[in-house]
Amino acid sequence: MGEIIQLNSDYVLGMKAAKAEVAAGEIYCLESALMYYEQDPADTAYQRGHQRALKDIHKYIQGRHIQ
């Protein structure tokens, strides 16, 4: 039988927070926000989820500008 993969709840909270912050305009420069993680890497599940969501949003936006 297949395994069920369960995401860490802190990771999911970090992803949700990033999406909400971008939607609310609290994060308006994704490049700057991502650069922060380059300078100070994520060290908690929450931060890793936050970073992943920012990368996903950035990738989505970049794809929309190309088309």
FENFEN-V456848 format. One line per field, one symbol per residue. psi: psi as a letter, one per 20 degrees, with the letter a starting at -180 (. if undefined). burial: + if it has 16 or more other ideal C-beta (glycine too) atoms within 10 Angstrom, else -. Layout:
# FENFEN-V456848
psi = ???
burial = ???
This chain:
# FENFEN-V456848
psi = qqqpppqphhgghggggggghghijhoinhggghhghhhnqpjrhghhgggggggggggggghhhh.
burial = ----------+--++-+++-++----+--+--+---+-------++++++++++--+----------
